[in-house]
Amino acid sequence: MKSKFFGTAFLAATATLCVVSATVPASAQCGGASWYALHSRTASGEMMNPAQMTAAHKTLPFGTKVKVTNKSTGKSVVVRINDRGPFIKGRIIDLSKAAASRIGMIRSGHAPVCISTTS
């Protein structure tokens, strides 16, 4: 009986992985995201505006448009990179407050996400 249960659980897990991998582009980078709402200059020189769809990334060029998908909610948002960061291990992007709100991560402050550049 144990092996039948294991087989069923394995099939369910495999099916789930197939669905998730189909929605995340091969070029995607996955990790943690957080949000911030400063009112100072960003690394690109522009003023940070928490109401805009912007984000900080360690290496992507300023102006790059990135689709950010919250793995917990499935919600996505497109943001423009205009700052550097995050500087916390495991995090790959810092979102403006407005962008974080769109994908449902204001309350928690952080979320698992996948990001991919848009054309």
QUIKASUL-V642622 format. One record per residue. N is the residue number from 0. PHI is phi in radians with two decimals (none if undefined). OMEGA is omega in radians with two decimals (999 if undefined). Layout:
BEGIN
<<N,PHI,OMEGA> <N,PHI,OMEGA>>
END
This chain:
BEGIN
<<0,none,-3.14> <1,-1.04,-3.08> <2,-1.17,3.10> <3,-1.14,3.09> <4,-1.07,-3.14> <5,-1.05,3.14> <6,-1.08,3.11> <7,-1.12,3.12> <8,-1.11,-3.14> <9,-1.12,3.12> <10,-1.10,3.13> <11,-1.10,3.13> <12,-1.14,3.13> <13,-1.12,3.12> <14,-1.09,3.12> <15,-1.11,3.12> <16,-1.09,3.13> <17,-1.13,3.13> <18,-1.13,-3.13> <19,-1.11,-3.09> <20,-1.18,3.12> <21,-1.24,-3.10> <22,-1.66,-3.12> <23,-1.91,-3.13> <24,-1.04,-3.13> <25,-1.06,-3.12> <26,-1.49,-3.08> <27,-1.26,3.03> <28,-2.01,-3.11> <29,-2.05,-3.14> <30,3.01,-3.11> <31,-1.60,3.04> <32,-2.27,3.02> <33,-2.39,3.11> <34,-2.28,3.14> <35,-2.55,-3.07> <36,-2.45,3.10> <37,-1.43,3.02> <38,-2.23,-3.14> <39,-2.37,3.13> <40,-1.32,3.06> <41,-1.54,3.12> <42,-1.11,3.11> <43,-1.39,3.12> <44,1.75,3.13> <45,-1.52,3.10> <46,-1.28,3.07> <47,-1.24,3.09> <48,-2.20,-3.10> <49,-1.04,-3.12> <50,-1.50,3.14> <51,-1.60,3.11> <52,-1.56,-3.11> <53,-2.26,-3.10> <54,-2.76,3.05> <55,-1.96,3.08> <56,-2.42,-3.07> <57,-1.15,-2.98> <58,-2.23,-3.10> <59,-1.10,3.13> <60,-1.08,3.06> <61,-1.03,-3.13> <62,1.63,3.13> <63,-1.13,3.08> <64,-1.62,-3.06> <65,-2.27,3.01> <66,-1.58,-3.13> <67,-1.99,3.14> <68,-2.05,3.08> <69,-1.30,-3.10> <70,-1.17,-3.13> <71,-1.39,-3.07> <72,-1.85,-3.07> <73,1.40,-3.13> <74,-1.39,-3.13> <75,-2.22,3.07> <76,-2.59,3.05> <77,-1.80,-3.13> <78,-2.17,3.08> <79,-1.90,3.13> <80,-1.33,3.12> <81,-2.42,-3.09> <82,-2.61,3.11> <83,-1.88,-3.13> <84,2.42,-0.12> <85,-1.34,-3.10> <86,-2.06,3.10> <87,-2.04,-3.10> <88,-0.94,3.10> <89,1.57,3.13> <90,-1.68,-3.10> <91,-1.96,-3.11> <92,-2.72,2.99> <93,-1.98,-3.11> <94,-1.80,2.98> <95,-1.16,-3.12> <96,-1.06,-3.14> <97,-1.11,3.13> <98,-1.15,3.12> <99,-1.08,3.12> <100,-1.11,-3.12> <101,-1.07,-3.11> <102,-1.81,2.99> <103,1.33,3.13> <104,-2.22,3.13> <105,-1.15,-3.05> <106,-1.08,-3.10> <107,-1.32,-3.12> <108,1.51,3.11> <109,-2.70,-3.13> <110,-2.82,3.01> <111,-1.35,-3.10> <112,-2.38,2.91> <113,-2.17,3.12> <114,-2.15,3.05> <115,-2.58,3.14> <116,-1.28,3.12> <117,-1.82,-3.14> <118,-1.74,999>>
END
